Amino acid sequence: MVYFSEEVGIDKIKPGLTMKIEVNSNKEFGGELKSTTTDVDLDTVKAELSSKVNLPMEEIVRLSVIDQGSVYVFYAVPIANVEEGGMQRITFKLKSSIRQMQRRRFLRTEFVTTGTFKILGRKDVFDLMTKDISAGGLRFLTSGCVDLGQIIILNLSLNENLRFLDQQAQIVRKVEIELSNLNEYGATFLNLNSSIEESIKRFVSEMVK
């Protein structure tokens, strides 16, 4: 497995998620404790704990928020700490960007090229522009509309020696981009030839060096 990291917005942090707080200087709780997010603002995250802890104010801490298969990691400082109804409520002010960490089977790299696709069983052909790629799939932009789960047929070239000719892929992610006529999709390759898979692995490895 490899880890993929990308910067995301604070909107990814939702109330009700488990959050891990790591404080190097505090040994009272072994330097680490778990809490639950309760509220999110432009640059603050609020959390509550069921036990009272002397968390140092204004000291930078590392926060990890867990949401299914993703972990969001960022640094912040506690700016408020109150006790209400037997719960300790802490407000953190962000001091860094938020990074989404995901475990993936294949190494992924940003890569831009153009190509075309069509939906399986249909004749319409749409242009696309890739955003990133791995041996498992790719992200791309297009003005076309595809539903989650649909099978598409890809035609594009990564270089003169590595081409996708009528390669099947399945749409697994869809992102509507505000103020744009483009949609962003994530697709996973289906029945990928083993030799092409190895070629993509080498291609991606060279790109990330």
N, C-alpha and C positions, 0 to 999 in steps of 0.2 A: 504494500500500500504506500501511496505518496500523499502528502498533504498539500492542498491547494488553498491559497490565501488571496483574498481580494478585499479592498476597502468598500464598506457599505455605509448607508445612512443610519441614523439613530432610530428610524422607523422600524428597523429589524428587531429592536428590543421591545418586546411586548410585556404587558403586565401579566403576572402569574407564572413567569418562567423561573426556573432555578438559577441562582447566581452564586458563584464561588468568589469569596473575598480572600485575597492573599496579601498579608502584611508582614514584611520581613522583620520589622523591629519588635513585633509583639509576639511573645512566646506563651501568652496566657492561654491561647487556644491552638497552640502549635503552629501559629502563623497563618492558619487557614480556617475558614468557617463557611457554612452554607446559609443562604438567605433566599428570599423570594422577591422578585420585582413587583412593585405595586403601582408605580406611575412613571411616565417618561415625558420629558419636556424637550425644548430645543437643545439644551446642553447639560441637562441634569437627569439622573436616574434615582428613583427612590426605591428603597427595599426595606423589608421588615424581617426581624429575627425573633425567635421564640424565647431566647435567653439573653440576659444582659451581658454586654461585652464592652470593655473600656477601649473603644476604637479611637486611636489618636486622630484628632482633628487636623486638617490641612496637610496630612502626610500622604504622599502618593501611594496608592494601592493598585494592585492588578485585579481586574474584574473579569470573570468568565461567565457568560450567560449561555445556557444550554437550551437549544430548541430542536428536538428530534435529532436529525443527523448532522446538525451544524452547531458550532461553538463560536460565539462572538467574543472577541478579546479586546480589551481597551484598558487604559489607565485613567484614574480619577482621584479626586481628594474628597474625603468626607467634609461637608460644610455645615451639617446639622445632625443632631442626634437627640431624639426625644423618646420618652417612654409613654405609651398610651395603651390603656386596657391590657396591661401585662405584656405588651409587645414593644420591642425596640424598633423605632423607625429612623432610618438613616438616609440622608440626602447626599448623593455624590455629584460632584461637578466634573465633567469630562476634561481630561488634560491631553488626550490624544485622539486620533481617528479610531474608528472601530473596524477591526479586521475579522472577516468571516473565515473560519478555518474548517475545511472539509476534507475528509479522507476519501481518496479516489484510487481506483485501481491503476489508472494510467496517469503519467505526467502530462500536464497540459501547458500550452503556450499561446500567447496572443499571436495571431497571424491573420493578416488581411489579404484576401484575394476575392475575385468575383467568379460567379458561376451561375448555374440555373438549376431549377428543380420543378418537378410536377408531382401532383398528388396521385398516388396509385389508383389506376382505373379512370383517370381523367386526362384530357388532352391539353388543357391550358398549361403553358410554361411560364414560370416566374423567375425574374432575376433575383440573385442573392449576393450579399457581401459577408464574408466570414468575419468573426470577431476573435475566436480562438478555436483550437483544435487539439485533440488527443487521439490515441488509438481507439478510444471508446466512443467518441462522438465529436460534435462541434456545436458552436453557437454562431448564429448568423442573423443578419438583418434583411428584411424584405418588405415590399409593399403588399405582397400577397397575404392571404388569410388562411391559416391552417388550424384545425382543432387538435387539442391534446389527444394523443393516442393514434393519430392518423399516420399512415405510412407514406413517405415521400421517396421520390427517385432523384438522386443527386448526380449532377455532372459538373465537375470542376477540376482544376489542376493545382497542385501544390507547387510543383516545379515541372520541368520538361520530362522528368523520369517518373513522376508520381502523380497519377491521375485517377479520379473517380469517374467511371463510366457506368451509368445506370445502377449506381450503388443505392441499395435500399437503406432507409433510416426511419426511425420512429420518433415523432415529436413527444418530448417528455417535459418541456417547459415552455411557457409563453409569457412574455412581458410586453405590455402595451406601453409605448413611449409617449409621454405627454408632449403636446405641441409638435407632433411629427406624424407624417403619414406612414411611418415605418413601424413594423412589429419586430420584436426580437424573439427568436426561438432557440431552444436547446434540443438537439436531436442525438439519439444514440444509434450507432451503426448496427445493422442487422446482417447476419450471415457474411461477415467480412472475411475475405480471403486471407488466410494466415500469412502469406508472403507480403500482402499489402499492409497487414497489421504490423509486421516487423519493420517494414519500410517507414511507416508513420512513426513508430517508436524512435527509430534512428533520426528521422527528420526533426521530431520534437526535441530530442536530446541535443542535437546540434544547435537548435534555435535558442535553447535556454542556457547555453554555455557562456 
